[in-house]
C-alpha cells in the first residue's frame, strides 16, 4: 500500500484532500492546490471524485451518492457537464471568498438549487439528479459567503498550496502546521545552513 502525504486521505477508493478549512465551502475550494501556480493539482479528475467528495463533506447522503455514481457511468457526457459546473463554482467561491467578484456564478447555481428544493419535515431537500453535488455546494457556498466576513478567510502561502481556511482571530498562517508550516520551517532552516 502506498503511503499518502499528510494532507491527503482515501475515501471510498478516491484520494481527496484532508479537510482543514473550517467550512465545507472552503473545502470545495481546497479540492485544488497550487492556486495561482502553473502546475496546479486538481482532486476532481472526474464526476466520481466530485460525488465522493460531496458525500464525505456531508452534502450528499449515502444512497443518493451510490446511485449518482452509477448514473454517471451510464451518462458520462452529462456527468462531464456537471463536473465543469462544479469546477466553475469552485473557482467562483475561491475568488469571492478572497474578496473578488465572482458572485454571479455562485448566485446562478444557488438560485437553481432554491428553485428545485422542496420543503419536507426534515428540512429543505434537493432532488436526486446528477447535479446534486453542485446544487448542494452552491447553496452551502452562498450561505457561507453571506454570513462570513471576507477578512476571516485566508489563503495558505505554502508552495503548491493556496488552500483557504477560516481565521477569524487573525492568528493562523498555514492551512496546516504539520504540512505547509513544517515545509516552510525546513526550507528556512536549509537556507540558513547554506548561508552560514
BELURFEN-V870501 format. One record per helix or strand of 3 or more residues. SS is the DSSP state (H for helix, E for strand). FROM is the first residue (numbers start at 1). LEN is the number of residues. If there is no record, write none. Layout:
BEGIN
SS:FROM:LEN
SS:FROM:LEN
END
This chain:
BEGIN
E:8:4
E:14:4
H:24:6
H:47:10
H:62:13
H:76:22
H:103:14
E:118:3
E:123:3
H:132:16
H:150:3
E:153:3
E:164:3
H:177:19
END
